[in-house]
Amino acid sequence: MRLGIDIGGTNISLGLLDKGQVVRFITVPSFKENSTMEQTLEYLSSQIREIITPDTEMIGIGVPSVVDINKGIVYETQNIPSWKEVHLKEYLEDRFGIPTAINNDANCYAMGVYGGFPEENRPKDLVVITLGTGVGIGIVHDGELFCGANCGAGELCALPYGDSVLEDYCSKKFFSTYGWDSIEAAKAAESKNPAALRLFEEFGKHMGALLCAVMLAYDPSHITLVGGIAHNYPFFHKPMEEYIRENFPYTNSFEKLTIGTATDASIPVLGATLLNTNTTLHNETDLD
């Protein structure tokens, strides 16, 4: 058994997998905003105890943050104010005695999406974009995650854009700026509400700008959108594609690009179980 965990700004998802198949899946509210680091770690541990089994052989966790993936240290986690520097791998391995891997949540999504392709059709260059409370980007090249020196290779959403940064225009923050919740906006758009439809049209243009940046930076063959807002793809894909056609300088590259969505809630926990734990617990040493 392998335990995958996705720590989001709104919810925490935990999935127990056996040979890549989900055997148990739970979702619980994420940490309270004013929680101390100690309180968040105890809460996370209590949720793990609810689902873990004696034959669990690894724990993989995705967090919305920059991560030292070798040491399992989490830095400056978005939406969790108390997580400035958390030695998460060390903490959990001490608690549970199980090899643990920590990585950026978008990277876990990317591995989950990649693992969902039939083996013979897996893309050589895949970029996965998470659209939710924030925005994250995971990159898979030749079946391996590309993380960069500080696990920040996909942080394009911090680029200046408009009067802020790309993330503020391509996440739930965009909708809240106009007094909408993204879920409410989707329901209104389904009912042909003109204001909601205009909002998604504007959102699509911003997504077009994001995808232009992604294509220029990584030149992928496939881009997959995941996360809550990906469910609303029918409302924004046309203005997104129109923006790209009008602004992306390499038409042939865009025409060869495959853009899709993946909305299964288990994707990030599947990806987390595919992380490399380096198998050795943090407090074990090799003796010559």
C-alpha positions as CSV (number, residue, x, y, z in Angstrom):
1,M,0.0,0.0,0.0
2,R,1.1,3.6,-0.7
3,L,-0.5,6.7,0.9
4,G,-0.8,9.9,-1.2
5,I,-1.8,13.2,0.3
6,D,-2.7,16.5,-1.4
7,I,-2.6,19.5,0.9
8,G,-4.7,22.3,-0.6
9,G,-5.8,25.7,0.5
10,T,-9.4,24.5,1.1
11,N,-9.2,20.7,1.5
12,I,-6.7,18.0,2.3
13,S,-7.2,14.8,0.3
14,L,-5.8,11.4,1.4
15,G,-5.8,8.3,-0.8
16,L,-4.6,4.8,-0.1
17,L,-3.5,3.0,-3.2
18,D,-2.7,-0.7,-3.9
19,K,-0.7,-1.2,-7.2
20,G,-1.9,2.2,-8.5
21,Q,-5.6,1.6,-7.7
22,V,-7.4,3.7,-5.1
23,V,-8.8,1.5,-2.3
24,R,-9.8,4.3,0.1
25,F,-10.1,8.1,-0.4
26,I,-11.1,10.8,2.0
27,T,-11.2,14.6,1.9
28,V,-11.1,16.8,5.0
29,P,-11.0,20.5,5.5
30,S,-7.6,22.1,5.4
31,F,-5.9,23.8,8.3
32,K,-7.5,26.7,10.1
33,E,-5.9,29.9,9.0
34,N,-4.8,30.9,12.5
35,S,-3.3,27.4,13.4
36,T,0.2,27.2,14.7
37,M,2.7,24.9,12.9
38,E,2.4,22.4,15.7
39,Q,-1.4,22.4,15.5
40,T,-1.3,21.8,11.7
41,L,1.2,18.9,12.0
42,E,-0.9,17.3,14.7
43,Y,-4.0,17.7,12.6
44,L,-2.3,16.2,9.6
45,S,-1.0,13.3,11.7
46,S,-4.5,12.6,13.0
47,Q,-5.9,12.3,9.5
48,I,-3.0,10.0,8.4
49,R,-3.8,7.7,11.4
50,E,-7.4,7.5,10.2
51,I,-6.4,5.9,6.9
52,I,-3.0,4.4,7.2
53,T,-2.6,0.6,7.3
54,P,0.1,-1.7,8.7
55,D,1.3,-2.6,5.2
56,T,1.7,1.0,4.1
57,E,5.1,1.2,2.6
58,M,5.5,4.9,1.7
59,I,3.8,8.3,2.1
60,G,3.9,10.9,-0.6
61,I,2.7,14.5,0.0
62,G,2.1,17.4,-2.3
63,V,2.2,20.9,-0.9
64,P,1.6,24.3,-2.6
65,S,5.1,25.5,-1.9
66,V,8.8,25.5,-2.7
67,V,10.3,22.3,-1.4
68,D,13.8,20.9,-0.7
69,I,12.8,17.5,-2.1
70,N,15.9,15.8,-0.9
71,K,15.5,16.8,2.7
72,G,11.7,17.1,2.6
73,I,11.7,20.7,3.9
74,V,8.7,22.9,3.0
75,Y,9.2,26.7,2.7
76,E,6.8,29.6,2.7
77,T,3.7,27.6,2.0
78,Q,0.9,29.5,0.3
79,N,-2.4,29.6,2.2
80,I,-0.7,28.1,5.3
81,P,0.7,31.1,7.2
82,S,2.5,29.1,9.9
83,W,4.5,27.0,7.4
84,K,7.6,29.2,7.0
85,E,10.0,26.3,7.3
86,V,8.6,22.8,8.0
87,H,10.8,19.7,8.2
88,L,7.9,17.6,7.1
89,K,9.7,14.5,5.9
90,E,11.6,14.3,9.2
91,Y,8.5,14.9,11.3
92,L,6.4,12.2,9.6
93,E,9.1,9.6,9.4
94,D,9.6,10.1,13.1
95,R,5.9,9.7,13.7
96,F,5.2,6.8,11.5
97,G,8.5,5.1,10.6
98,I,7.6,5.0,6.9
99,P,9.7,6.5,4.0
100,T,8.1,9.8,3.1
101,A,8.5,12.0,0.0
102,I,7.5,15.7,-0.2
103,N,7.1,17.7,-3.4
104,N,5.2,20.6,-4.8
105,D,1.5,19.9,-5.3
106,A,1.6,20.7,-9.0
107,N,4.3,18.2,-9.5
108,C,2.2,15.6,-7.8
109,Y,-0.7,16.5,-10.2
110,A,1.7,16.2,-13.1
111,M,2.8,12.7,-12.1
112,G,-0.8,11.7,-11.6
113,V,-1.8,12.9,-15.0
114,Y,1.2,11.3,-16.7
115,G,0.5,8.0,-14.9
116,G,-3.1,8.1,-16.2
117,F,-2.0,8.0,-19.9
118,P,-1.8,4.6,-21.5
119,E,1.8,3.6,-21.4
120,E,2.2,3.6,-25.2
121,N,0.7,7.1,-25.5
122,R,2.5,8.9,-22.6
123,P,3.7,12.4,-23.8
124,K,7.4,13.2,-23.9
125,D,6.8,16.8,-22.7
126,L,3.8,17.4,-20.5
127,V,2.8,20.5,-18.5
128,V,0.1,20.3,-16.0
129,I,-1.5,23.5,-14.6
130,T,-3.5,23.4,-11.4
131,L,-6.3,26.0,-11.2
132,G,-7.8,26.5,-7.8
133,T,-7.2,28.7,-4.8
134,G,-3.9,29.4,-6.5
135,V,-2.1,28.3,-9.7
136,G,0.7,25.7,-9.9
137,I,2.6,24.2,-12.8
138,G,4.2,20.7,-13.0
139,I,6.5,19.6,-15.8
140,V,7.2,16.0,-16.9
141,H,10.0,15.4,-19.4
142,D,10.7,11.9,-20.6
143,G,8.7,10.4,-17.7
144,E,10.7,12.4,-15.1
145,L,9.6,15.5,-13.1
146,F,11.6,18.6,-13.9
147,C,11.7,20.5,-10.7
148,G,14.6,22.9,-11.0
149,A,17.3,23.6,-8.3
150,N,14.7,24.7,-5.7
151,C,11.6,22.9,-6.8
152,G,10.5,26.1,-8.4
153,A,10.7,25.3,-12.1
154,G,7.0,25.8,-12.6
155,E,6.5,29.1,-10.7
156,L,5.6,31.1,-13.8
157,C,2.4,32.3,-12.1
158,A,4.6,34.7,-10.0
159,L,5.4,36.6,-13.2
160,P,4.2,40.3,-13.2
161,Y,0.9,40.6,-15.1
162,G,-1.7,43.4,-15.2
163,D,-1.5,45.2,-11.9
164,S,-0.4,42.1,-10.0
165,V,0.8,38.6,-11.1
166,L,-0.5,35.9,-13.4
167,E,-1.8,33.8,-10.5
168,D,-4.3,36.5,-9.4
169,Y,-5.9,36.4,-12.8
170,C,-5.9,32.7,-13.4
171,S,-7.2,31.3,-10.0
172,K,-10.2,31.7,-7.7
173,K,-8.8,35.1,-6.8
174,F,-9.9,36.5,-10.2
175,F,-13.5,35.7,-9.5
176,S,-13.4,37.0,-5.9
177,T,-12.1,40.3,-7.3
178,Y,-15.5,40.8,-9.0
179,G,-17.5,39.6,-6.0
180,W,-18.0,36.1,-7.3
181,D,-17.2,32.6,-6.0
182,S,-15.9,30.5,-8.9
183,I,-18.5,27.8,-8.2
184,E,-21.3,30.3,-8.1
185,A,-20.0,31.8,-11.3
186,A,-20.0,28.4,-13.0
187,K,-23.6,27.8,-11.9
188,A,-24.6,31.2,-13.2
189,A,-22.8,30.6,-16.5
190,E,-24.7,27.3,-16.9
191,S,-27.9,29.3,-16.6
192,K,-26.6,31.7,-19.4
193,N,-26.2,34.6,-16.9
194,P,-24.6,37.4,-19.1
195,A,-22.4,38.7,-16.3
196,A,-21.0,35.3,-15.5
197,L,-20.4,34.5,-19.2
198,R,-18.5,37.8,-19.6
199,L,-16.5,36.9,-16.5
200,F,-15.4,33.6,-17.9
201,E,-14.6,35.2,-21.3
202,E,-12.2,37.6,-19.5
203,F,-10.8,34.7,-17.5
204,G,-10.2,32.8,-20.7
205,K,-8.1,35.7,-22.1
206,H,-5.9,35.6,-18.9
207,M,-5.6,31.9,-19.3
208,G,-4.4,32.5,-22.8
209,A,-1.7,34.7,-21.5
210,L,-0.6,32.0,-19.1
211,L,-0.5,29.3,-21.7
212,C,1.6,31.6,-24.0
213,A,4.1,31.9,-21.2
214,V,4.1,28.1,-20.6
215,M,4.6,27.4,-24.3
216,L,7.5,29.8,-24.6
217,A,9.2,28.5,-21.5
218,Y,8.7,24.7,-21.9
219,D,7.5,24.0,-25.5
220,P,5.3,21.1,-24.4
221,S,3.5,18.7,-26.6
222,H,0.6,18.4,-24.1
223,I,-0.9,20.8,-21.5
224,T,-3.5,19.5,-19.1
225,L,-5.6,21.7,-16.8
226,V,-6.6,20.3,-13.4
227,G,-8.2,21.6,-10.2
228,G,-11.6,23.0,-9.4
229,I,-11.7,25.6,-12.2
230,A,-10.7,23.0,-14.8
231,H,-14.3,21.7,-14.5
232,N,-15.4,25.0,-16.1
233,Y,-13.3,24.6,-19.2
234,P,-16.3,24.8,-21.6
235,F,-16.9,28.4,-20.5
236,F,-13.4,29.7,-21.1
237,H,-11.6,27.6,-23.7
238,K,-12.7,29.5,-26.8
239,P,-11.5,33.0,-25.6
240,M,-8.3,31.3,-24.3
241,E,-7.6,29.8,-27.7
242,E,-8.5,33.0,-29.5
243,Y,-6.0,34.9,-27.3
244,I,-3.3,32.4,-28.1
245,R,-3.9,32.5,-31.8
246,E,-3.7,36.3,-31.8
247,N,-0.6,36.6,-29.5
248,F,1.6,33.5,-29.7
249,P,4.3,34.0,-32.2
250,Y,4.7,30.4,-33.3
251,T,1.5,29.2,-35.0
252,N,2.7,25.8,-36.0
253,S,3.7,25.0,-32.4
254,F,0.3,25.9,-31.1
255,E,-1.5,23.9,-33.8
256,K,0.5,20.7,-32.7
257,L,-0.2,21.3,-29.0
258,T,-2.8,19.1,-27.3
259,I,-4.8,20.9,-24.6
260,G,-7.0,18.9,-22.3
261,T,-8.4,18.7,-18.8
262,A,-8.3,16.0,-16.0
263,T,-10.8,16.4,-13.2
264,D,-10.6,13.1,-11.2
265,A,-10.1,14.1,-7.5
266,S,-7.6,11.2,-7.0
267,I,-5.1,12.5,-9.5
268,P,-2.8,14.4,-7.0
269,V,-2.8,11.5,-4.5
270,L,-1.9,9.1,-7.2
271,G,0.9,11.3,-8.3
272,A,2.1,11.7,-4.7
273,T,2.5,7.9,-4.5
274,L,4.7,7.9,-7.5
275,L,7.3,10.2,-5.9
276,N,10.7,8.9,-5.1
277,T,11.2,8.6,-1.4
278,N,14.9,7.7,-1.7
279,T,13.7,4.8,0.6
280,T,16.2,5.6,3.4
281,L,14.6,7.2,6.5
282,H,16.1,10.6,7.4
283,N,17.7,9.2,10.6
284,E,19.3,6.2,9.1
285,T,22.9,6.2,7.8
286,D,24.9,3.9,5.7
287,L,27.9,2.4,7.4
288,D,30.9,1.4,5.4
